[in-house]
Amino acid sequence: MEMNGEERIAASRDVVWAALNDPEILRQCIPGCQSLEMTSDNEMSATVKLKVGPVSATFKGAVTLENINPPESYTISGEGKGGIAGFAKGGADVVLREDGADTILSYDVKAQVGGKIAQLGSRLIDSTSKKLAGQFFTSFGEVVGSSG
């Protein structure tokens, strides 16, 4: 599953970059996120509760930041296990560019799921993933844009 898009955020690139590296802001913006904690300079542990069609699961996993190029870009990748529901793993290349006083955040996401959740069919998984990504970036834009 792949998706990409852009979000205009009413904040400077430095403010957006700091927010992308702030576990508390990310926790607020990730749909279903119950906890997100830094475990090292570039790793976080996460617990996220999601519902995909009839399957509801709590995923526990690790998130890693790689290819870090402040304040322009990084790759965020993660893998979560949801017990009997299966697993999800993937990553996103995130790029920030200045546009006047605003910042354009562009993302390119690749993800895959396995186990029971994968049996729901790719259309349901893709539409749910796009909805969740949209919720994250809209929420992130609102939180960061209001604080900047």
Secondary structure, DSSP 8 states (H G I E B T S, - for coil): -EEEEEEEESS-HHHHHHHHT-HHHHHHHSTTEEEEEEEETTEEEEEEEEEETTEEEEEEEEEEEEEEETTTEEEEEEEEE-GGG-EEEEEEEEEEEEETTEEEEEEEEEEEEEGGGGGG-HHHHHHHHHHHHHHHHHHHHHHHHHH-
